Amino acid sequence: MNSIRFEEKKIWKQRKNYVLVAIGLIVIVVLFLFNRHMGIVENNEIDQEAVFSGPILGRKEFDTELEEYLTSVNLMIDEQEATFLAAADKGESLEESLTLPTYPFYRAALNNELINKELPPYSMRYGTQSSVFSAIVLTGIASLLGIIFFLFLFGDSLTKEFEERTMNLCLTQPISRVRLYLLKYSLTVGHSFLLTIFLVVVASLIGLGISGASSWQYPIIVFTEMSMTFIPIIQYMARVLGLFLFVLLFCFAIHFLFSTLFRKTTFSLLATIFILAEGHFISVSSNEVLRKIAHLNPFTYLNVGKLFIGYDFREYGQYNIENQEYYANWCLPRTLHNPQIEFTQGLLVLGVTALLIFCIGCYCFRKNIRLDV
């Protein structure tokens, strides 16, 4: 217990850690303000279609006007699909026509789910209400960007001892090399995970205090092998958090191995970031062989949010509320045509790989193996 307290004090006595946490909080506030502005833009675009008593997106309660609007959108989808199919049957040009049959299916399915649950629609891109904004922040943290943030925050836990020549002092305590390595590794991963939860809670409180509450049962589209289904937003967040914990275990196992071998903070950080970034970009490449084995590659799972939903790179679309290509085209299992990329598989692959790399790093630390660079 004394060793844990001693190591924790060393982590939080560094001023740069408080500065980085403050920067993280500032980024969340800036993101909230940006989303709030873009949410107004989205609502203004919807208001151009008809006159509404208030904004369509982000209302506090479901009402008759929202039900009528969602129903009218579904009718418009049905009409456009009918027109599309009729033109196709006649052999007419389909240029500039809707050519993704699944796109309106997701749109209509989500609208019906909102009507059945009597939930007001929110934007999963620019939402600022409590549950929606916290999910957006979590998706941003559980990514390569978030991993790099935590590496800079806690990545000098081991190398700092080597650089300041205090490692021998650490080993004078009644603790073995293996236990010391495990302690530093566990505290680094644990602090990163707890800070993730803290930042998500802060985001939720900001959304709750300014934009109001939103349902934690809000439906999120996830894909099965042949179709799609809905899960509550709280379940989506639990999946992301669970898998991100294993991502942190994997990433810091690599970093601690490099820290042991190179014993220089800057070099170890750059080497880790390079390996993670390059490994991820290769794992999601268009190579057919790599696609088939992507589910066995731990680097595939680094952008956790993209496994379940993905990111929207397109302009605001014609079906309002949310552009369903946000889900349909940028969900990683779909883009790689590999449905085996999923939550349980990710836990297994990341867990086994992290354990293997940790054991190698622990052995190198115990035997005092190093590489001169």
N, C-alpha and C positions, 0 to 999 in steps of 0.2 A: 504493500500500500504506500509506503514511504517513497519507493522508487517511482510509482505512478505520479504522485504529487510532485516529486522532484522534476520529472520530465515535463509535466504539464506547465509548471512554472517557467521552465526554459522556453517552452513554445510561446507563451503569452507575455513574456517579458520583452519581446522584440517589437519595436514600434512599427515596423513595416507591416506586421500582421494586422494591427489595428487600422492602419492606413488602407490596406487592401480590402478589409471588411467594410470600411466606410465607403470605399469606391463601389463595392458591390451594392450597398444600400442606395447610393446615389443613382446607379444604373437602373435599379428597380423603379425609383421615383421618376426618372427620365422616361423609362419605358411606359409607365402609367400615363404620363402627360401626353406622350406620343400616341398611345392607344386611344386616349380620350379624344384627341384631335381627329384621328382617323375614323373613330366611331361617329363623330359628328358629320364627317364627309360622307360616310356610308349612308347614314340616315337621310342626309340631304338628297342623295341620289335616289333613294326609295321614295322620298316625298315628291319627286318630279313625276312619278307615275300617277299619283292621286293625292287627294287632300286627306290627311289623317289627323286625329285629335292629338296625337303625340308621336314621339319617335317609335318606329317599329321595333328596333333593336334595343334590348336592355330595359324593357319595362319591368316594374316590380311585380305585376300580377298579370295572369292570363285573362283576357277579356273577349267579348264578342267580336270586336273589331279585329283582333289578332286572328281569331278563328276564321273569320271571313277572308282575311288577307291570305292566310296560308292555304285555305281551300281554293281561292282564286288562282294562286300560283300553281297548284296542282292541276287545275283545269287548263291553264295555259300550257303546261307541260304536255298534257294529254292531247291537246289540239295540235301542238307543234309536232309531236310524235306522229299523229295521224297524217298530217300534211307531209311529213318526211317520208313515211311509208308509201303514201299514195304517189308521191313524185318518183320514188324508187321503182315502184311497180310499173310506172309509165315510161321508165327509162330516161327521165328528165335529169338535167344537171343538178348535182347536189352541192355545188360549190357554195361556200359560205352558209351551208345549212348545218344543223346539229348532226354530227356523225358519230357521237358516242352514245349508244343506246343505254349504257349503264349510268351515264351522268344524270339524266332526269330520274332514273330509278332511285338513286341515292337521295336526290333532292326531295322527291315525293315521299319516300320512306321516312325521312327525317321529319318532314312536315306532319305526316300522319302520327308519328310518335309524339311530337310536341302537342298535337291536338288531343291525343288519347290521355296523355299525362297532365294536360292543362298547364303546360309550362311555357312561359314567354321565350321567344327565340333570342339567342345571344350570338355574338360573333366570336368564333374560336380563333380569330386572327387579332381582333382589336378590342375584345371584351375587357371591361374594367371592373365588373362586379366580382365579389369575393371569390367564389369557387372558380370562375372562368379565368380571372386574372392570375390566381395562384397556379392554375394548371399551365397557363402560358409561360409563367416564370419558371416553373419546374421543367418544362420542356426545353427552355433555353439553357438552364443550368446543366441538365442531363445530356450534355453534348460535348464535343471536342473543346469548345470554348470554356465550358465549365471545368473540364478536366485540367486544362492549362491554368485556369485561375487557381485551383486547389494545389497544383504542382508548385506554382510560384509562392503560394501562401505557406504550405507546410513541407515543401520539397527539400528544404535544407536541414531537416531534422537530424540526418545522419552525417552528411558531409560537413556540416558546421563543426561537429566534434573533431573531425579529422583536420580541418583547416585551422582551427584554433588550438589544436593539440591538447584537447581536453578529454580525448577518448580514454587515455590511461586513468584519468581521474574517475571516469564512469565505471571502469572495470575494478576500481578499488572497493566498490560497494559489494555487498554479499550477493552478487548476481552473476550468472554465467554469461558468456558471449551470446549463446543461443537465446536465452531469456531476454537479454538486452535488445537484441535484434527484433525479437517478437514484440517486445514492449513498445519500441519506437514505431514499428510498422503498424501495430494495432491502434496506437494513439493517433497516428497520422490519418489512417483510414476513418477511425471513429470520429475525430474532430471534423473531417471533411463531410461526413454523412450528417452529423448533427448540425453543422453550419448550413447544409442544404435545407434541412427541415426548418431551421430558424429563418432563413431567407424566404422560404415559401410561406411560412406563417406571417411574416412581416408583410408580404405581398397581399395575403388574404385580408389582413387587418386594414391595409391601405384601401383596398377595394371596398371592404365593408364600411369603412368610415366615410368614404367620399361618394362612391357610386351605389352603395347599398348591397344587400345580400342577394345571392343567387343560389339556386338549388344545387345541392351536392349530388342529386340524382339526375342532373341534366344528361341527356343521352349523347354518347360519343360513338361514332361509327368505327368498328373494327372489322377486319376481314377474316372470314374463314377461308378454307381452301377453295371452295366453289362459289361462295356468296359473301354476305356480310351480316353483321348483327350489331346490336347496341349494348353498350355497357354504361353504367353510371360514371360520371366524371370522377367520383371518389375512387372507384375501382381502377380507372385508368391511371390515376395518380399513384395508387398503391403499387401497380405493376411497374411504373416507371421508377419509383423509389427503390423497389426491391431489386430490379435489374441494375440500377445505377450503383447500388452498394457493391455488387459483384464486379462492375466495371471499375470502381475505385480499387477494389482488392487486386484486380489484374494490373491496372496502370501503376499503382504504387509498388507492386511486386517487381515490375520492370525497373522502376526508378530506383528502388533500394538496391537492386542488383548492380545497376550502373554506379550508384553512389559508393558501393563497396569496392568496385573494381577501379573507378577513376578517382574518387575521393576529392573531387572538385565540384562545387555547387553548380557553377555556370555550365561546365561541360556536361555534367550529368543531366541537368535540366534540358539542355539543347538536344542531347542524344535521345532522351526519353520522348520529347515532343516530336522529334523527327521520325522516330520509329513508329509512334502512335499515328501520326498524320499520314505517313507514307503507307503504313500497314492498312489503314482504313481506306484510303483512296484506291489502293490495289484491290482490296476485298470487295469493293462495290463497283469495280470496273465492268466493262461490257464483255470481257473475255468469257467465252462459253464454259470453259473448264472451271474457271474461278467461280462462276455463277452456281454451278452444280454443287460445289463444295463450300459455298459461302456460309452455310449454317454451321459448319465445323470450324470456321475461322473466328477466333475471339475478337479480332479487329472489326468484324462486321457489326458488332453490337455496340460500338462506342457512342454513336448518336442514338441514344435510347428512344427518344420521342419519335424518331423517324420510323421505328419498327412498327409502331401502332397507328400513327396518323401520317406523319410527314410534314412537309412545309409547302406553303402556297407561294409559288413564284409568279403567279399570273395576276393580271389586272382584276379588279372587282368585276364579277360576272353578272350575267343577265338574270340569274335566278335569285338574286338578293340574299340577304341574311348570311349565307356562307356559300362560297364557291366550292362545289362538291369535288372539283378536280383537286382540291386541297387534300381530299382523302383518296380519290381514285387513282391518281397518277404518281403521287410522290410517296406512297407507302412502300418501304424498302422490300418486303416480300413480293410485292407486285412488280416493282421495277426490275428486280433481279430474277423474276419468274421462279422463285424458290420458296414455296409455302412452308418449308421446314424451318425457316427463320422465324422463331417465335419465342415466347417468354421462357418456357421450361427448358428448351434446347439452349437458350442463351445462358441460363443459370448454370447448367451442366458444363458447357464448354468453358465459360469464364472461370467457374469454380475450379475445375480440374487444371486448367492452364495456370491460373494464379497460384495454386498450391505447388505445382511443379517448379515454377520460376522462383517462388518464395524459398523452397527447399534448396535450390541451387544458390541463391543469394545468401541464405543462412550458412550453407557449407563454406562458401567463399569467405564470409565474415569470420566464421569460427577458425578457419585455417589461415586467416590473415592474408588471403590472396589479393593481389592488386595488379593493375596494369599501369605502366608509366606512359603518360601522354604529354 
